[in-house]
């Protein structure tokens, strides 16, 4: 009863926001940017994190990208540029239970940056962007309520803010651009599933790290969320937040809102009822199409990173 009332109120808030703000504009179909004046610099990535946390959107990572950018590239694009990961456990549970592929958006991500006009900006996915990319119905009540909670957090974190009208030319994206894999579980004699999974993920992590990929967050959905709800349909369900400096540095120069897609989430799970491991992530065409990326350096970095991940998975599962 209480949950239904909360959901109804959140859906009402979402309807109000979408009909009374520029976020209703078709140019913000997948990405939304919320902006506030910040000449006083009172709003910081940390204050934004604290606001999200108080509203039940737990920030599981909030990384200052300027530090590694300076060390690696001797330059930065913005005075402030952070990539943060956040999630609400209840909505994540409800959505993954219905749509296992929602792990590709668990946790969700946002970029936080201060532009040359001393405005602080936050970029996140819209409910439509989440639905399209994860290939789930955009009228799902839990998804809409999740999106409404994000709107509430944006407005509270940036109290004098508003949604930007984005100038994106490609507004009719239909594909999800998911990249999915499945592998048979082939246990050796005297090998149990836990050891099998540990060896599989250890090889995955080692191969990825050798190519410069980082894991700013690893979430054990099984232990951290499913157990809380006594949900026992999976043997395991993990998600990896994946980042590569050589990708986000060139992309963020012209497309700082790319943090709505980055770090990307890679999911891996096994249901008790099946003898297969399923894995997946959202392809970089999500970035390219939704942001209308034309910069060749950015596109090359994105495509190369995607190819590396695919090759690693193919090599491990062969």
C-alpha positions as CSV (number, residue, x, y, z in Angstrom):
1,X,0.0,0.0,0.0
2,X,2.8,2.5,1.0
3,X,4.9,1.5,-2.0
4,X,1.9,2.0,-4.4
5,X,1.2,5.4,-3.0
6,X,4.9,6.4,-3.3
7,X,4.9,5.1,-6.9
8,X,1.8,7.1,-7.8
9,X,3.2,10.3,-6.3
10,X,6.5,9.8,-8.2
11,X,4.7,9.2,-11.5
12,X,2.7,12.4,-10.9
13,X,6.0,14.3,-10.3
14,X,7.4,12.8,-13.5
15,X,4.3,13.9,-15.5
16,X,4.6,17.4,-14.2
17,X,8.2,17.7,-15.0
18,X,7.9,16.3,-18.5
19,X,5.0,18.7,-19.3
20,X,6.4,21.8,-17.7
21,X,10.2,21.7,-18.4
22,X,12.3,21.7,-21.5
23,X,13.1,18.1,-20.8
24,X,9.9,17.3,-22.7
25,X,11.6,18.6,-25.8
26,X,12.3,15.8,-28.3
27,X,16.0,16.8,-28.4
28,X,16.4,15.4,-24.9
29,X,15.1,12.0,-25.9
30,X,17.9,10.0,-24.4
31,X,20.1,12.4,-22.4
32,X,19.1,15.2,-20.1
33,X,21.4,18.0,-18.7
34,X,20.4,19.9,-15.6
35,X,22.3,23.2,-15.2
36,X,22.6,25.8,-12.4
37,X,24.7,29.0,-12.0
38,X,27.6,28.3,-9.7
39,X,29.8,31.4,-9.6
40,X,30.0,31.0,-5.8
41,X,31.2,27.4,-6.3
42,X,29.1,26.3,-3.4
43,X,27.7,23.4,-5.5
44,X,30.4,20.7,-5.8
45,X,30.5,17.0,-6.9
46,X,30.5,16.1,-3.2
47,X,27.4,18.2,-2.4
48,X,25.6,16.6,-5.3
49,X,26.7,13.2,-4.0
50,X,25.3,14.0,-0.6
51,X,21.9,15.1,-2.0
52,X,21.6,11.9,-4.1
53,X,22.4,9.8,-1.1
54,X,19.8,11.4,1.1
55,X,17.1,10.7,-1.5
56,X,17.9,7.0,-1.8
57,X,20.1,7.2,-4.9
58,X,23.3,5.8,-3.4
59,X,26.4,7.1,-5.1
60,X,28.8,4.1,-5.3
61,X,31.6,6.1,-6.9
62,X,32.3,9.8,-7.6
63,X,35.6,10.1,-9.5
64,X,37.4,13.4,-10.2
65,X,38.6,12.8,-13.7
66,X,40.8,15.8,-13.8
67,X,43.4,14.2,-11.6
68,X,44.2,11.3,-14.0
69,X,43.7,13.5,-17.0
70,X,46.5,15.8,-15.7
71,X,48.7,12.9,-14.9
72,X,48.2,11.1,-18.2
73,X,47.5,13.8,-20.8
74,X,48.9,16.9,-19.0
75,X,45.7,18.8,-19.7
76,X,42.0,19.1,-18.6
77,X,38.9,20.3,-20.5
78,X,36.9,21.7,-17.6
79,X,37.6,23.1,-14.1
80,X,35.4,20.3,-12.7
81,X,34.8,17.0,-14.4
82,X,33.5,14.0,-12.4
83,X,32.1,10.7,-13.4
84,X,29.7,9.3,-10.8
85,X,27.8,6.0,-10.4
86,X,24.5,5.8,-8.5
87,X,21.6,3.5,-7.9
88,X,18.4,2.9,-6.0
89,X,18.4,-0.7,-4.7
90,X,14.6,-1.2,-4.7
91,X,14.1,0.0,-8.3
92,X,17.2,-1.8,-9.4
93,X,15.8,-5.0,-7.9
94,X,12.3,-4.5,-9.4
95,X,13.7,-3.8,-12.8
96,X,16.3,-6.5,-13.0
97,X,13.7,-9.1,-11.7
98,X,11.5,-8.2,-14.7
99,X,14.3,-7.5,-17.2
100,X,17.7,-9.1,-16.4
101,X,19.4,-7.0,-19.0
102,X,18.8,-3.9,-16.9
103,X,22.1,-4.8,-15.2
104,X,23.6,-2.9,-18.1
105,X,22.3,0.2,-16.4
106,X,23.1,-0.9,-12.8
107,X,24.5,1.3,-11.5
108,X,23.4,4.3,-13.6
109,X,25.9,7.0,-14.3
110,X,26.2,10.8,-14.5
111,X,28.8,13.4,-15.5
112,X,29.3,16.5,-13.4
113,X,31.2,19.5,-14.9
114,X,31.6,23.2,-14.5
115,X,31.7,25.1,-17.9
116,X,33.3,28.3,-18.9
117,X,30.2,30.3,-17.8
118,X,30.6,29.0,-14.3
119,X,27.5,26.8,-14.6
120,X,27.5,23.4,-12.9
121,X,26.0,20.7,-15.1
122,X,24.8,17.2,-14.5
123,X,24.0,14.8,-17.4
124,X,22.0,11.6,-16.9
125,X,19.8,9.4,-19.0
126,X,16.1,10.1,-19.4
127,X,13.6,7.4,-18.9
128,X,13.4,7.0,-22.6
129,X,17.1,6.5,-22.9
130,X,17.1,3.9,-20.2
131,X,14.2,2.1,-21.8
132,X,15.6,2.1,-25.3
133,X,19.1,1.1,-24.4
134,X,18.0,-1.7,-22.1
135,X,15.2,-2.8,-24.5
136,X,12.5,-2.5,-21.9
137,X,9.0,-0.9,-22.1
138,X,9.2,2.9,-21.6
139,X,5.9,2.9,-19.9
140,X,7.1,0.5,-17.1
141,X,5.9,2.0,-13.9
142,X,9.1,1.2,-11.9
143,X,11.2,2.8,-14.7
144,X,9.1,5.9,-14.7
145,X,9.2,6.1,-10.9
146,X,13.0,5.7,-11.0
147,X,13.3,8.5,-13.6
148,X,11.1,10.7,-11.4
149,X,13.3,10.1,-8.4
150,X,16.3,11.1,-10.5
151,X,14.5,14.4,-11.5
152,X,13.8,15.1,-7.8
153,X,17.5,14.6,-7.0
154,X,18.6,16.9,-9.8
155,X,16.3,19.7,-8.7
156,X,17.4,19.4,-5.1
157,X,21.1,19.1,-5.8
158,X,20.9,22.2,-8.1
159,X,18.1,24.3,-6.5
160,X,18.4,27.1,-9.0
161,X,18.8,24.9,-12.0
162,X,16.8,24.0,-15.1
163,X,16.9,21.5,-18.0
164,X,18.9,22.5,-21.0
165,X,17.5,22.3,-24.5
166,X,20.0,20.0,-26.3
167,X,20.9,20.5,-30.0
168,X,21.0,16.9,-31.1
169,X,20.1,16.2,-34.7
170,X,19.4,12.4,-34.4
171,X,16.2,12.1,-32.5
172,X,14.7,8.9,-33.9
173,X,17.0,6.2,-32.5
174,X,15.2,2.9,-32.3
175,X,17.9,0.2,-31.7
176,X,19.2,-0.7,-28.3
177,X,22.7,-1.4,-29.5
178,X,23.1,-4.1,-26.8
179,X,26.0,-6.4,-27.0
180,X,25.2,-9.7,-25.4
181,X,27.0,-13.0,-24.8
182,X,26.1,-16.5,-23.5
183,X,28.4,-19.2,-22.5
184,X,27.8,-22.8,-21.4
185,X,28.8,-23.6,-17.8
186,X,31.3,-26.4,-18.2
187,X,32.4,-27.6,-14.8
188,X,35.5,-29.8,-14.5
189,X,35.6,-32.8,-12.2
190,X,35.6,-31.7,-8.6
191,X,35.1,-28.0,-9.6
192,X,32.2,-26.1,-8.0
193,X,30.3,-23.2,-9.5
194,X,31.9,-20.6,-7.2
195,X,35.4,-21.6,-8.2
196,X,34.3,-21.6,-11.9
197,X,32.9,-18.1,-11.6
198,X,36.0,-16.8,-9.7
199,X,38.3,-18.2,-12.4
200,X,36.2,-16.7,-15.2
201,X,36.0,-13.3,-13.7
202,X,39.6,-13.3,-12.7
203,X,40.6,-13.9,-16.3
204,X,38.2,-11.3,-17.5
205,X,39.5,-8.7,-15.1
206,X,43.1,-9.5,-15.9
207,X,42.6,-9.3,-19.6
208,X,40.7,-6.0,-19.3
209,X,43.2,-4.4,-17.0
210,X,46.1,-5.3,-19.2
211,X,44.5,-3.2,-22.0
212,X,44.1,-0.2,-19.8
213,X,40.5,-0.7,-18.6
214,X,39.6,0.2,-15.0
215,X,36.8,-1.0,-12.7
216,X,35.8,2.0,-10.6
217,X,33.0,-0.1,-9.1
218,X,32.0,-3.8,-8.9
219,X,28.5,-4.5,-7.6
220,X,27.5,-8.0,-6.3
221,X,23.8,-7.7,-7.1
222,X,23.2,-11.1,-5.6
223,X,24.6,-10.2,-2.2
224,X,23.9,-6.5,-2.0
225,X,20.3,-6.4,-3.4
226,X,18.7,-9.8,-4.1
227,X,19.4,-11.2,-0.6
228,X,17.7,-8.2,1.0
229,X,14.5,-9.1,-0.9
230,X,15.0,-12.9,-0.4
231,X,15.1,-13.3,-4.1
232,X,16.8,-16.7,-4.9
233,X,16.4,-17.1,-8.7
234,X,20.1,-16.6,-9.4
235,X,23.3,-18.4,-8.5
236,X,25.1,-15.1,-9.0
237,X,24.6,-11.7,-10.6
238,X,27.5,-9.1,-10.8
239,X,28.0,-5.8,-12.6
240,X,31.3,-4.1,-13.4
241,X,31.6,-0.4,-14.0
242,X,34.2,-0.1,-16.8
243,X,36.2,3.0,-17.7
244,X,39.2,3.7,-20.0
245,X,41.0,7.1,-19.8
246,X,41.9,6.9,-23.5
247,X,38.2,6.9,-24.3
248,X,36.6,9.3,-21.9
249,X,39.3,12.0,-22.3
250,X,38.8,12.7,-26.0
251,X,35.1,12.2,-25.9
252,X,34.5,14.5,-22.9
253,X,36.3,17.4,-24.6
254,X,33.3,18.0,-26.9
255,X,30.7,15.8,-25.3
256,X,30.9,16.2,-21.5
257,X,27.4,14.8,-21.2
258,X,28.8,11.4,-22.3
259,X,29.1,10.6,-18.6
260,X,25.4,9.7,-18.8
261,X,26.7,6.5,-20.5
262,X,30.1,6.2,-18.7
263,X,31.5,4.3,-16.9
264,X,29.6,1.6,-18.8
265,X,28.1,-1.2,-16.8
266,X,28.9,-4.8,-17.8
267,X,26.6,-7.5,-16.3
268,X,27.3,-11.2,-15.8
269,X,24.8,-13.6,-14.2
270,X,23.6,-17.2,-14.0
271,X,20.1,-18.2,-13.2
272,X,19.6,-21.4,-11.1
273,X,17.3,-22.8,-13.7
274,X,19.8,-22.6,-16.6
275,X,23.3,-23.9,-17.3
276,X,24.5,-20.8,-19.0
277,X,26.2,-17.6,-18.0
278,X,24.9,-14.4,-19.6
279,X,26.8,-11.3,-20.1
280,X,26.3,-7.9,-21.8
281,X,26.8,-4.2,-22.0
282,X,25.5,-1.3,-24.1
283,X,27.4,-0.7,-27.3
284,X,29.1,2.6,-28.0
285,X,26.6,3.4,-30.8
286,X,24.5,4.6,-27.9
287,X,27.1,7.3,-27.3
288,X,27.6,8.1,-30.9
289,X,23.9,8.2,-31.9
290,X,22.4,9.8,-28.9
291,X,25.0,12.5,-28.7
292,X,25.4,13.0,-32.4
293,X,29.1,12.5,-32.1
294,X,31.0,13.4,-35.3
295,X,34.5,13.9,-33.9
296,X,36.6,11.2,-35.5
297,X,39.0,10.9,-32.6
298,X,36.2,10.2,-30.2
299,X,34.5,7.7,-32.5
300,X,37.7,5.8,-33.1
301,X,38.4,5.6,-29.3
302,X,34.9,4.3,-28.6
303,X,34.9,1.7,-31.4
304,X,38.4,0.4,-30.5
305,X,37.4,0.0,-26.8
306,X,34.2,-1.9,-27.7
307,X,36.2,-4.2,-30.0
308,X,38.6,-4.9,-27.2
309,X,35.9,-6.0,-24.8
310,X,34.2,-8.1,-27.4
311,X,37.4,-9.9,-28.3
312,X,38.2,-10.6,-24.6
313,X,34.8,-12.2,-24.0
314,X,35.0,-14.2,-27.2
315,X,38.5,-15.5,-26.3
316,X,37.4,-16.4,-22.7
317,X,34.2,-18.2,-23.8
318,X,35.6,-20.2,-26.8
